[in-house]
Amino acid sequence: MTGLDASVMLRLMLGQPADQAARAVALLDELSRSGRHAVVSDLVVAEAYFALQHHYDVSKKDAVLTESIGQTTDRTLRNVAVDIAE
């Protein structure tokens, strides 16, 4: 298992900066290919939620969608990463 931090989660959600988002996508691809899982702690979810509101001006309503990420599987995260990459 590989833990993802808030920085990686924000890159996956926002796709910015593009080079860092691409590296985050590559990380998830590598984990998937090797059969490993990505995990996100409750603390990381809270940190991403705070960052979305206070640094990216995302409304509380929109930022709350971040909470579900901590409960997803690596397959769901991979789908998010693929959407960003496209």
C-alpha positions in Angstrom: 0.0 0.0 0.0 1.1 3.5 -0.8 -0.2 6.5 1.1 -1.1 9.6 -0.9 -0.6 13.0 0.7 -2.8 16.1 0.2 -0.5 17.5 -2.4 -0.9 14.5 -4.6 -4.7 14.5 -4.1 -4.9 18.2 -5.0 -2.9 17.6 -8.2 -5.2 14.7 -9.2 -8.3 16.8 -8.5 -7.2 20.1 -10.0 -4.8 18.9 -12.7 -2.4 21.8 -11.8 0.4 22.3 -12.1 0.3 20.1 -15.1 3.7 18.5 -14.7 3.0 17.5 -11.1 -0.5 16.3 -12.0 1.1 14.1 -14.7 3.5 12.6 -12.1 0.6 11.9 -9.8 -1.3 10.1 -12.6 1.9 8.2 -13.4 2.2 7.1 -9.7 -1.4 5.8 -9.8 -0.7 4.0 -13.1 2.4 2.4 -11.6 0.6 1.3 -8.5 -2.2 -0.2 -10.6 0.2 -2.1 -12.9 2.0 -3.6 -9.9 -1.2 -4.6 -8.1 -0.6 -2.2 -5.2 -3.2 0.0 -3.6 -3.3 3.7 -2.9 -4.6 4.9 0.5 -5.7 8.3 1.7 -6.0 9.0 5.4 -8.7 11.1 7.1 -6.1 13.7 7.9 -5.2 14.0 4.2 -8.9 14.4 3.2 -9.3 17.2 5.8 -6.1 18.9 4.6 -7.2 18.7 1.0 -10.7 20.0 2.0 -9.1 23.0 3.8 -6.7 23.7 0.9 -9.5 23.7 -1.7 -11.5 26.3 0.2 -8.7 28.5 1.4 -6.1 28.4 -1.4 -8.2 27.5 -4.5 -11.4 29.4 -3.6 -13.6 26.3 -3.9 -16.9 26.6 -2.1 -17.6 24.4 0.9 -20.3 22.6 -1.1 -17.9 21.7 -3.9 -15.0 21.0 -1.5 -17.0 18.5 0.5 -16.9 16.2 -2.5 -13.2 15.6 -1.5 -14.4 13.7 1.6 -15.5 10.7 -0.5 -12.0 10.3 -1.9 -10.6 9.0 1.3 -13.1 6.1 1.1 -12.4 5.1 -2.5 -10.4 2.3 -3.9 -7.3 2.7 -6.0 -9.4 1.8 -9.1 -11.6 4.9 -8.5 -8.6 7.1 -8.0 -7.1 5.7 -11.2 -10.4 6.7 -13.0 -10.1 10.2 -11.6 -6.5 10.3 -12.8 -7.3 9.1 -16.3 -10.0 11.8 -16.5 -7.5 14.5 -15.6 -4.9 13.2 -18.0 -7.4 13.3 -20.9 
